[in-house]
Amino acid sequence: MTKVIHYGIIGCGMMGQEHLRNIALLKDTNVKAIYEPDIEMAKKAYALAPNAIFTHTINDLLSIDDIDCLLIVSPNFCHIDQLMQILDKRHIPILIEKPLFTNENDVAKLKKFRDAYKSHVWVAMEYRYMPPIQALSEKILQSTGKINMLTIKEHRFPFLEKVNDWNRFNKYSGGTLVEKCCHFFDLMRLLIKSEPIRIMASASQSVNHLDESYDGKTPDIIDNAYVIVEFKNNVRAMLELCMFAEGSRYQEEISAVGPIGKIEALVPGPGRFWPEHLGPAPTPKLIISPRKPQGPIHEDIFVDEELLNAGDHNGSTFFQHQKFLELVRGNLQLPEVSLLDGWKAVAMGLAAQKSAETGLSVDLLDKNNYPT
């Protein structure tokens, strides 16, 4: 008989509720306890997990004996201090939402946590588990021969409203190139299978949130950017971000090119944002374009409707939890997305933010800029 895995969850805002819906689709799982200090978010979480214990503090949650694993989905700036709190109280597997941290001043605490924590930490990089990106990853070498260039384009909607508007400011989010784009820097490392050596960025806040004010302060997060990353194996990658392009048919377009061809993954945004008058939401696609013989090969990548309805990430949150549960049950020896992976993704984002601010490239061979 399979043991039921009991989750303890810290934070149940919009993304936390997506996790709740996906955990509910998994066999032999139970949300045992939730810590969510915002009353409205707690009400929404209760509607999804009415049998969970709602605690007043994180320590109360950590004191519940039969919790098997932890899921951290709190605002970005809370992550490091919550990890340190867990370190002092309980050592069980953790799935923590990206970004792992938001500020280079957090690194000392992160090192202390890494060295002392006696269980696994899995950083939630959902984009790895999107079916069209999985399909691209599986066929990338046979389609290109070797990756020489990788381009990731995200054209999407502006940041959504969050509790206390924390995602409007670099101070709390880490900045757009950390908060949003650590996903893409993680994908670059995953697909290229090398480490970055240099990063250059140009970015601006051109359209979004300029007419908003919070306690007299105007949001300072960027809404468009180009980022170029050079890797040790001589591959170059580029990120093109625009957060006022929700009219696009596809939200993410990833392409890799090599000596024998090109491969692309086209990923639609959340179906709930697709205008009804345009008919059904777009289907994810994989396109392989060989040089000889020329002629693109198109493949639709279908995702189960139930998974699409459970969240905004193309079913990836469900697949990620499936793998995380294998780790919790002891069927997987190590996290597929380690604490170091999450650390490196943030380090690349912070370097990109610095490059955009200074107009200078950032050397990632410098151990102060990038972990080893």
C-alpha positions in Angstrom: 0.0 0.0 0.0 1.4 3.4 -1.0 2.0 5.9 1.8 0.0 9.1 1.6 2.4 12.1 1.4 1.4 15.0 3.6 2.4 18.5 2.5 2.9 21.5 4.6 2.5 24.7 2.5 3.9 28.2 3.3 2.0 30.8 1.2 -1.1 30.3 -0.8 -1.5 33.3 -3.1 -2.2 32.9 -6.8 0.7 30.5 -7.4 0.1 28.6 -4.2 -3.5 28.0 -5.3 -2.2 26.6 -8.6 0.0 24.2 -6.5 -3.1 23.2 -4.4 -5.1 22.4 -7.5 -2.3 20.2 -8.9 -1.6 18.4 -5.7 -5.3 17.5 -5.6 -4.9 15.7 -9.0 -2.1 13.5 -7.6 -2.8 10.1 -6.0 -1.9 9.5 -2.4 -1.2 13.1 -1.4 -2.8 15.3 1.2 -2.4 19.0 2.1 -2.0 18.6 5.9 -1.3 22.2 6.9 -1.1 25.7 5.4 0.4 29.0 6.6 -1.1 32.0 4.8 -1.2 35.3 6.7 -3.4 37.1 4.2 -7.1 36.6 5.1 -8.4 36.7 1.5 -5.8 34.3 0.2 -6.4 32.0 3.1 -10.1 31.9 2.3 -9.3 31.0 -1.3 -6.9 28.3 -0.1 -9.5 26.9 2.3 -11.9 26.5 -0.6 -9.4 24.3 -2.4 -8.1 22.4 0.7 -10.9 22.5 3.3 -9.4 19.6 5.4 -6.0 21.4 5.9 -5.0 22.8 9.2 -4.5 26.6 8.9 -1.7 27.7 11.3 -1.0 31.1 12.7 2.8 30.8 12.3 5.4 28.9 10.3 6.7 27.4 13.6 3.2 26.0 14.3 3.2 24.4 10.9 6.6 22.9 11.4 5.5 21.4 14.7 3.0 19.1 13.0 4.7 15.7 13.2 3.2 13.9 10.2 4.1 16.5 7.6 6.4 14.7 5.0 7.5 17.6 2.9 7.3 21.4 2.6 6.2 23.7 -0.3 7.2 27.3 -0.1 5.2 29.6 -2.3 5.5 32.9 -0.3 6.6 36.2 -1.9 10.1 36.2 -3.2 11.7 38.3 -0.5 10.5 35.9 2.2 12.2 32.8 0.9 15.6 33.1 2.5 14.4 34.0 6.0 11.9 31.2 5.8 14.5 28.7 4.8 16.6 29.8 7.8 13.6 29.3 10.1 13.0 25.8 8.7 16.7 25.0 9.2 16.4 25.7 12.9 13.3 23.5 13.3 12.8 20.7 10.7 14.8 18.9 8.0 12.5 17.4 5.4 12.3 17.7 1.6 11.4 21.2 0.4 10.0 22.3 -2.9 10.6 26.1 -3.1 9.2 28.4 -5.7 11.6 30.5 -7.8 13.5 32.7 -7.3 15.5 31.1 -4.5 16.6 34.5 -3.3 16.4 38.1 -4.5 19.5 40.0 -3.3 23.2 39.3 -3.4 23.2 40.1 0.3 21.2 36.9 0.8 24.1 34.7 -0.3 25.8 34.4 3.1 22.5 33.0 4.6 22.1 30.7 1.6 25.5 29.2 2.1 24.8 28.6 5.8 21.6 26.9 4.9 23.2 24.8 2.2 25.9 23.6 4.4 23.7 22.7 7.4 20.4 21.4 5.9 20.1 17.6 6.1 17.4 17.0 3.5 16.7 17.8 -0.2 15.8 21.2 -1.7 14.1 21.2 -5.1 13.7 24.7 -6.7 10.4 25.0 -8.6 11.4 25.8 -12.2 8.1 24.9 -13.8 9.2 25.8 -17.4 11.4 22.7 -17.5 8.3 20.6 -17.3 6.1 22.2 -19.9 5.4 19.5 -22.5 6.5 21.5 -25.6 9.8 22.4 -23.8 10.2 18.8 -22.8 9.7 17.8 -26.4 12.3 20.3 -27.6 14.8 19.1 -25.0 14.4 15.5 -26.1 14.9 16.3 -29.8 17.3 19.3 -29.7 20.5 17.5 -30.5 19.1 15.2 -33.3 17.5 18.3 -34.9 20.5 20.7 -34.7 23.5 18.4 -34.6 24.9 20.7 -32.0 23.6 23.9 -30.5 25.3 27.0 -31.7 22.6 29.6 -30.9 19.7 29.5 -28.5 17.0 32.2 -28.4 14.2 32.5 -25.9 11.5 35.0 -26.6 8.7 35.8 -24.1 6.0 38.2 -25.2 3.4 38.4 -22.5 1.0 40.4 -20.3 2.2 42.7 -17.5 2.8 41.5 -13.9 -0.5 40.5 -12.2 -1.6 42.0 -8.9 -0.2 40.3 -5.9 -0.8 40.7 -2.1 0.5 44.2 -1.0 1.8 44.7 -4.6 5.2 43.3 -3.7 5.9 42.4 -7.3 5.9 46.1 -8.4 9.3 46.8 -6.9 12.8 45.5 -7.4 13.4 45.6 -3.6 10.8 42.8 -3.0 10.9 40.9 -6.3 14.6 40.9 -7.1 13.8 42.7 -10.3 12.1 41.4 -13.5 15.3 39.7 -14.7 15.4 37.7 -11.5 11.7 37.3 -10.7 10.5 36.3 -14.1 13.6 35.5 -16.1 15.4 33.1 -13.8 13.2 30.5 -15.5 14.8 31.3 -18.8 18.4 31.4 -17.5 17.7 28.0 -16.0 16.5 26.7 -19.4 19.6 28.1 -21.1 21.9 26.1 -18.7 19.7 23.0 -19.0 19.6 23.0 -22.9 23.2 24.2 -23.6 24.7 22.0 -20.9 27.4 24.5 -20.1 28.1 27.4 -17.7 27.8 31.1 -18.5 30.9 33.2 -18.6 29.6 36.6 -19.6 26.2 38.4 -19.6 25.1 41.6 -21.3 21.7 43.3 -21.0 19.8 46.3 -22.1 16.4 46.9 -20.4 13.8 49.5 -19.7 10.5 50.3 -18.0 8.7 51.7 -21.0 5.0 51.1 -20.6 3.8 49.2 -17.5 2.9 50.5 -14.1 4.2 54.1 -14.7 0.8 55.6 -13.7 0.6 53.5 -10.5 1.7 54.7 -7.0 2.1 52.8 -3.8 2.7 54.9 -0.6 3.9 57.6 -2.9 6.3 55.4 -4.8 6.1 54.5 -8.5 7.0 50.9 -9.4 10.5 50.4 -10.7 10.4 47.0 -12.4 11.5 46.8 -16.0 9.0 45.6 -18.7 11.3 44.9 -21.7 14.8 43.6 -22.2 17.4 42.0 -24.4 19.9 39.8 -22.6 22.9 38.0 -24.3 24.7 35.2 -22.5 28.0 33.7 -23.6 28.8 30.1 -22.4 32.0 28.2 -21.8 31.4 25.9 -24.7 31.2 28.9 -27.1 27.4 28.8 -27.4 25.5 32.1 -27.3 22.0 32.5 -26.0 19.6 35.5 -26.1 16.6 36.4 -24.1 14.0 38.8 -25.6 11.4 39.9 -23.1 8.4 42.1 -23.6 5.7 42.4 -20.9 3.2 44.5 -22.9 2.7 42.1 -25.7 -0.3 40.0 -24.6 -1.8 40.3 -28.1 0.7 37.6 -29.2 -0.5 34.2 -30.2 2.3 32.4 -28.3 3.8 33.6 -25.1 7.1 31.8 -25.3 9.1 30.9 -28.4 12.3 29.0 -28.0 14.6 28.2 -30.9 17.9 26.4 -31.1 20.0 26.4 -34.3 23.0 24.2 -35.2 24.9 22.9 -38.2 22.1 20.6 -39.5 19.0 22.4 -38.6 16.7 24.4 -36.3 14.1 23.4 -33.7 11.5 25.6 -32.1 8.9 25.2 -29.3 5.9 27.5 -29.3 4.2 27.8 -25.9 0.8 29.6 -25.5 0.1 31.7 -22.4 -2.6 30.9 -19.8 -5.8 29.8 -21.5 -7.9 31.9 -19.2 -6.5 35.0 -20.8 -7.2 33.9 -24.4 -10.0 36.0 -25.9 -13.2 33.9 -26.5 -14.0 35.7 -29.8 -10.8 34.2 -31.2 -12.0 30.6 -30.7 -10.0 27.9 -28.9 -6.7 28.8 -27.3 -3.6 27.9 -29.4 -2.1 24.5 -29.2 1.6 24.2 -28.2 3.8 23.3 -31.2 7.2 21.8 -32.0 8.8 22.8 -35.3 11.9 21.1 -36.7 13.5 22.8 -39.8 16.3 20.7 -41.3 18.8 22.4 -43.7 18.8 19.4 -46.0 16.2 18.7 -47.2 14.5 22.0 -46.4 11.0 21.9 -45.1 9.7 22.5 -41.6 8.0 19.6 -39.8 5.2 20.8 -37.5 4.0 18.8 -34.5 1.2 19.7 -32.1 1.9 19.0 -28.5 -1.3 18.3 -26.7 -1.8 18.8 -23.0 -4.6 17.2 -21.0 -7.4 19.7 -20.5 -7.6 18.9 -16.8 -4.0 19.9 -16.3 -4.5 23.1 -18.3 -7.4 24.1 -16.1 -5.4 23.5 -13.0 -3.0 26.3 -13.6 -1.3 28.8 -15.9 1.9 26.9 -16.8 0.9 24.4 -19.5 0.5 21.4 -17.1 4.0 21.7 -15.9 3.2 22.2 -12.2 1.5 18.8 -12.2 4.5 17.1 -13.8 6.9 18.8 -11.5 5.0 17.6 -8.4 5.0 14.0 -9.8 8.8 14.1 -9.9 9.1 15.8 -6.5 7.0 13.1 -5.0 9.4 10.5 -6.3 12.1 12.3 -4.4 10.0 12.4 -1.2 9.2 8.7 -1.5 12.8 7.8 -2.0 12.5 6.7 -5.6 14.7 9.5 -6.8 18.1 10.1 -5.3 18.5 13.8 -6.0 16.4 16.7 -7.0 16.2 17.4 -10.7 16.4 21.1 -10.0 18.9 21.5 -7.2 19.5 24.4 -4.8 22.6 25.1 -6.8 20.6 25.3 -10.0 18.2 27.8 -8.4 21.2 29.8 -7.1 22.8 29.9 -10.5 19.6 31.1 -12.2 19.2 33.9 -9.7 22.9 34.8 -10.1 22.5 35.2 -13.8 19.4 37.3 -13.3 21.2 39.6 -10.8 24.1 39.9 -13.3 21.7 40.8 -16.1 20.1 43.4 -13.8 23.5 44.9 -13.1 24.5 44.9 -16.7 21.3 46.7 -17.7 21.8 49.3 -14.9 25.5 50.0 -15.7 25.7 49.4 -19.5 28.6 47.0 -18.9 28.9 43.3 -19.4 29.3 41.2 -16.2 32.0 38.6 -15.9 30.4 35.4 -14.5 33.8 33.7 -14.1 34.2 36.0 -11.1 33.1 33.9 -8.1 31.5 37.0 -6.5 29.0 37.1 -9.4 28.4 33.3 -9.9 28.5 30.3 -7.6 30.7 27.2 -8.3 
